Amino acid sequence: MNVHLKGVFFLTQALLPVMADGGRIVNVSSGLTRFSLTGYAAYAMMKGGIEVFTRYLAKELGARGIAVNTIAPGAIETDFGGGVVRDNTDLNQMIASQTALGRAGVADDIGPAVAALLADSNRWVNGQRIEASGGMFL
């Protein structure tokens, strides 16, 4: 099991006994589970495992009223991958050209999506993969 996937599994296992019924869990995946880019197979496979884990948790924790979802960011201008999306102008322009909203994402695009999944008003959203990618590769 990948170290990151193990971390998600064991952290969840450790926190569930102290988590309040009716709570929310949001796991983080990637747009790379929906489309394939050379060189990201291991990363995407691990994120795909998190998506499957999310669905199982949603089913298993439903009796406690705990909703479990996955947020899957697209290409975001951060330090990830050495900051390549942020710092490589050609790559950034390619991403923008393949994204319905015409740009790469920024960190502030993801936080509100996570907050929405945590909100009580979204209590009926459960076991879902929500992609926040600006419409990349539609």
C-alpha positions in Angstrom: 0.0 0.0 0.0 1.4 3.4 -0.9 2.6 5.5 2.0 0.1 8.3 1.3 -2.8 5.9 1.0 -1.7 4.2 4.2 -1.6 7.6 5.9 -5.2 8.3 4.9 -6.4 4.9 6.0 -4.6 4.9 9.4 -5.5 8.5 10.2 -9.1 7.9 9.4 -9.0 4.7 11.5 -7.5 6.6 14.5 -9.9 9.5 14.3 -13.2 7.7 13.8 -13.6 6.7 17.5 -13.5 10.4 18.5 -15.4 11.8 15.5 -18.9 13.0 16.3 -21.9 11.4 14.6 -23.2 13.6 11.8 -19.7 14.7 10.9 -18.0 15.1 7.6 -14.9 13.7 6.0 -13.4 15.1 2.8 -10.5 13.1 1.2 -8.3 14.6 -1.5 -7.8 13.0 -4.9 -6.8 14.4 -8.2 -8.2 15.1 -11.7 -5.6 12.5 -12.8 -8.0 9.8 -11.8 -10.3 10.9 -14.6 -7.8 11.5 -17.4 -4.3 10.0 -18.1 -1.0 11.9 -18.5 2.3 10.1 -19.0 4.4 9.8 -15.9 1.6 10.0 -13.3 0.4 6.3 -13.1 1.6 5.6 -9.6 0.2 8.9 -8.2 -3.1 8.5 -10.0 -3.4 4.9 -8.9 -3.0 5.9 -5.2 -5.5 8.7 -5.6 -7.9 6.2 -7.2 -7.5 4.1 -4.1 -8.6 7.1 -2.0 -11.7 7.4 -4.1 -12.6 3.8 -3.6 -11.9 4.2 0.2 -14.2 7.2 0.2 -17.1 5.2 -1.2 -16.7 2.4 1.2 -16.4 4.8 4.2 -19.6 6.6 3.0 -21.4 3.3 3.1 -19.9 2.0 6.3 -20.4 5.3 8.2 -23.8 6.1 7.0 -25.4 4.7 10.1 -23.6 7.3 12.1 -24.7 10.1 9.7 -21.1 10.8 8.7 -20.9 11.9 5.1 -17.6 11.1 3.2 -16.7 12.7 -0.1 -13.6 13.2 -2.2 -12.5 16.5 -3.7 -10.4 16.1 -6.9 -8.5 19.2 -7.8 -7.3 19.7 -11.4 -4.0 21.4 -12.3 -3.4 24.0 -9.6 -0.6 26.7 -9.4 1.2 25.4 -6.2 4.5 23.9 -5.2 3.3 20.5 -6.2 5.6 18.8 -8.7 8.2 21.5 -8.0 5.8 24.2 -8.9 5.7 23.1 -12.6 2.1 24.3 -13.2 2.8 27.7 -11.6 6.3 28.2 -13.0 6.3 26.6 -16.5 4.6 29.1 -18.8 4.2 26.6 -21.7 2.6 24.0 -19.4 0.4 26.6 -17.8 -0.8 27.8 -21.2 -1.5 24.2 -22.3 -3.6 23.6 -19.2 -5.5 26.9 -19.8 -6.2 25.9 -23.4 -7.7 22.6 -22.2 -9.8 24.1 -19.4 -13.3 25.4 -19.9 -12.7 28.3 -17.7 -9.5 29.2 -19.6 -6.8 29.1 -16.9 -5.0 26.8 -14.4 -6.4 26.7 -10.9 -5.1 28.5 -7.9 -5.3 27.3 -4.3 -8.2 29.7 -3.5 -10.3 27.7 -6.0 -10.2 24.6 -3.9 -10.9 25.8 -0.4 -14.5 26.9 -1.1 -15.3 23.6 -2.7 -14.0 21.8 0.4 -16.0 24.2 2.7 -19.1 23.4 0.7 -18.7 19.7 1.2 -18.2 20.3 4.9 -21.3 22.5 5.2 -24.5 21.2 7.0 -26.5 22.3 4.0 -24.7 19.6 1.9 -25.6 16.8 4.4 -27.2 14.8 1.5 -24.0 14.7 -0.6 -22.3 11.5 0.3 -19.9 9.0 -1.4 -19.2 11.4 -4.2 -16.1 12.5 -6.2 -16.3 16.2 -6.7 -13.8 17.5 -9.3 -12.7 21.1 -9.0 -10.7 21.6 -12.2 -12.4 24.5 -14.0 -13.6 21.9 -16.6 -10.2 20.5 -17.6 -10.3 18.0 -20.5 -14.1 18.2 -21.0 
